[in-house]
Amino acid sequence: MRAIDAGLLVCDECHQLNRQDEEIEMQFCSRCGSELYARRPNSLLRTWALLITATILYIPANVLPIMTVSSLGSGEADTIMSGVLKLIQYDMLPIAAVVFIASILVPTFKLVGLATLLYSVQRHQPMSARQRSFMYRFIEWIGRWSMLDVFVIAILVALVRFGKLASIDPGWGALAFASVVILTMIAALTFDPRLIWDNTDTDDDHE
């Protein structure tokens, strides 16, 4: 049984259970005073908007240079993938692995995973609520690691400064990628996971 079926509203801020009063149009949490919703308004619409924007920005994030590695006064701009290859060339295998996983695998999985989750909920695709719930929790979990490669590049820029011998400079691709990470994190927060269980019990489209 869902909380809403028992006449309870869950506060999004402090997770306090509040008794629903059908005679009151707008209710507030008894603990923190936040406005209560049975479901977040326009959750699917907002999440789709953020996800589509992140997908569009993911193109320049991979096409534009993310960093420039210079050695002995000469260097060239590198995209995410060419940067990984350049790090391997400079025997920075652990850093190359981190950048590849955090910049290629994780963002791709988040974009595809969120799109699959939204589509399955909105179009009532044959996926169990437990599978959707596991996917949502996993997307939230990997979200905290999304900025790891950006931090790595920032650290490299700060540390690898040997005058004309060697240097690493960030590119516009890093800004685009950081925007993708932020947008996907907000998209995961905007999505109301309670819609997963609503979709199991009813055919109503909660947006």
C-alpha positions as MATLAB code, in Angstrom:
seq = 'MRAIDAGLLVCDECHQLNRQDEEIEMQFCSRCGSELYARRPNSLLRTWALLITATILYIPANVLPIMTVSSLGSGEADTIMSGVLKLIQYDMLPIAAVVFIASILVPTFKLVGLATLLYSVQRHQPMSARQRSFMYRFIEWIGRWSMLDVFVIAILVALVRFGKLASIDPGWGALAFASVVILTMIAALTFDPRLIWDNTDTDDDHE';
ca = [
       0.000    0.000    0.000;
       1.214    3.478   -0.873;
       1.317    6.300    1.654;
      -1.204    8.279   -0.404;
      -3.646    5.358   -0.194;
      -3.419    5.575    3.585;
      -4.128    9.315    3.525;
      -0.511   10.317    4.210;
       1.704   12.875    2.516;
       5.502   12.621    2.657;
       7.496   15.838    2.980;
      10.182   16.105    0.280;
      12.429   18.130    2.594;
      12.448   16.282    5.935;
      10.513   13.100    4.967;
       7.963   13.635    7.737;
       4.653   11.787    7.278;
       1.674   14.132    7.441;
      -2.005   13.260    7.549;
      -3.707   14.426    4.351;
      -6.603   16.828    4.783;
      -8.741   16.722    1.644;
     -10.594   19.877    2.680;
      -7.394   21.957    2.548;
      -6.101   22.805   -0.919;
      -2.535   23.619    0.156;
      -0.903   21.791    3.080;
       2.389   22.363    4.833;
       4.678   19.984    6.717;
       4.050   19.870   10.452;
       7.799   19.626   11.089;
       9.608   21.960    8.670;
       6.750   23.963    7.158;
       7.483   22.999    3.537;
       4.593   22.756    1.104;
       3.300   19.214    0.698;
       2.516   17.513   -2.603;
       1.051   14.103   -3.263;
       3.437   14.068   -6.231;
       5.929   16.696   -7.367;
       4.231   18.975   -9.911;
       5.345   18.409  -13.522;
       8.052   15.984  -12.382;
       8.320   14.105  -15.681;
       8.171   17.272  -17.786;
      10.935   19.002  -15.810;
      13.132   15.921  -15.756;
      12.748   15.459  -19.520;
      13.683   19.120  -20.103;
      16.840   18.817  -17.999;
      17.765   15.502  -19.584;
      17.340   16.764  -23.150;
      19.437   19.849  -22.360;
      22.153   17.659  -20.851;
      22.093   15.399  -23.917;
      22.532   18.385  -26.236;
      25.463   19.687  -24.167;
      27.024   16.225  -24.120;
      27.892   16.670  -27.819;
      30.178   19.723  -27.383;
      31.474   18.156  -24.171;
      32.927   15.339  -26.291;
      33.762   17.352  -29.408;
      35.374   20.453  -27.888;
      38.819   20.238  -26.250;
      38.618   19.342  -22.582;
      42.298   20.050  -21.878;
      45.611   20.886  -23.509;
      48.688   18.936  -22.438;
      51.909   20.774  -23.320;
      55.403   19.356  -23.104;
      58.629   21.267  -23.825;
      56.669   24.212  -25.151;
      54.572   22.275  -27.644;
      51.172   20.673  -27.239;
      47.748   20.227  -28.745;
      44.174   20.396  -27.520;
      42.537   17.103  -26.634;
      38.942   15.995  -26.414;
      37.868   13.596  -23.668;
      38.788   10.500  -25.683;
      42.003   11.846  -27.133;
      42.871   13.130  -23.653;
      42.520    9.603  -22.303;
      44.871    8.352  -25.017;
      47.306   11.187  -24.265;
      47.309   10.316  -20.549;
      48.039    6.701  -21.462;
      50.877    7.911  -23.659;
      52.312    9.817  -20.682;
      52.059    6.652  -18.543;
      49.264    8.099  -16.406;
      47.205    4.906  -16.578;
      45.244    5.314  -13.296;
      44.244    8.882  -14.206;
      43.350    7.782  -17.732;
      41.091    5.073  -16.306;
      39.400    7.562  -13.973;
      38.796   10.060  -16.786;
      37.454    7.352  -19.121;
      35.060    5.880  -16.555;
      33.895    9.233  -15.160;
      33.726   11.071  -18.505;
      32.540    8.378  -20.919;
      30.892    5.487  -19.097;
      29.153    7.242  -16.194;
      27.557   10.160  -18.128;
      26.421    7.831  -20.923;
      24.835    5.451  -18.434;
      23.130    8.316  -16.602;
      21.664    9.784  -19.792;
      20.498    6.422  -21.144;
      19.349    5.207  -17.722;
      17.300    8.318  -16.951;
      15.749    8.311  -20.437;
      14.835    4.636  -20.082;
      13.371    5.221  -16.631;
      11.300    8.207  -17.749;
      10.057    6.466  -20.881;
       9.110    3.287  -19.022;
       7.157    5.239  -16.402;
       5.454    7.584  -18.837;
       4.616    4.977  -21.501;
       3.928    2.090  -19.076;
       6.593   -0.178  -20.514;
       6.940   -3.765  -19.187;
       9.531   -3.130  -16.481;
       8.908   -4.052  -12.857;
       8.777   -1.359  -10.192;
      11.682   -3.026   -8.392;
      13.828   -2.831  -11.516;
      12.967    0.841  -11.956;
      13.636    1.540   -8.298;
      17.031   -0.191   -8.475;
      17.927    1.765  -11.618;
      16.941    5.060   -9.971;
      18.981    4.347   -6.817;
      21.990    3.347   -8.902;
      21.750    6.534  -10.991;
      21.631    8.561   -7.781;
      24.622    6.654   -6.396;
      26.896    7.144   -9.411;
      25.885   10.805   -9.586;
      28.248   11.643   -6.749;
      31.208   10.394   -8.831;
      30.328   12.355  -11.957;
      32.506   15.345  -11.125;
      35.547   13.208  -10.311;
      37.304   13.733  -13.637;
      36.638   17.487  -13.482;
      38.401   17.541  -10.114;
      41.229   15.470  -11.593;
      41.702   17.994  -14.404;
      41.593   20.871  -11.891;
      44.254   19.158   -9.776;
      46.409   18.442  -12.827;
      46.151   22.075  -13.938;
      47.284   23.203  -10.477;
      50.082   20.659  -10.057;
      51.545   20.221  -13.537;
      53.141   23.611  -13.844;
      56.806   23.369  -14.821;
      57.149   26.493  -16.916;
      57.762   25.569  -20.532;
      58.620   21.964  -19.694;
      55.068   20.746  -19.049;
      51.632   22.203  -18.407;
      47.954   21.240  -18.578;
      45.253   23.791  -19.403;
      41.458   23.210  -19.286;
      39.343   23.687  -22.417;
      35.739   24.611  -23.217;
      34.833   20.936  -23.295;
      35.428   20.775  -19.549;
      32.840   23.532  -18.999;
      30.321   21.768  -21.237;
      30.940   18.481  -19.461;
      30.552   20.070  -16.023;
      27.214   21.483  -17.211;
      26.129   17.990  -18.301;
      27.030   16.586  -14.892;
      25.144   19.307  -13.019;
      22.052   19.002  -15.224;
      21.885   15.210  -14.860;
      22.260   15.495  -11.092;
      19.395   18.014  -10.954;
      17.337   15.800  -13.290;
      17.742   12.842  -10.915;
      16.606   15.045   -8.013;
      13.665   16.459   -9.983;
      12.282   13.038  -10.832;
       9.718   11.840   -8.286;
      10.505    8.159   -7.555;
       6.969    7.665   -6.217;
       5.815    7.726   -9.847;
       7.544    4.351  -10.227;
       5.060    2.735   -7.862;
       2.094    4.727   -9.169;
       2.833    3.365  -12.613;
       2.599   -0.150  -11.253;
      -0.823    0.299   -9.704;
      -2.553    2.692  -12.090;
      -2.496    3.919  -15.648;
      -2.721    7.598  -14.696;
       0.042    9.734  -16.126;
       1.473   11.835  -13.310;
       3.420   14.734  -14.674;
];
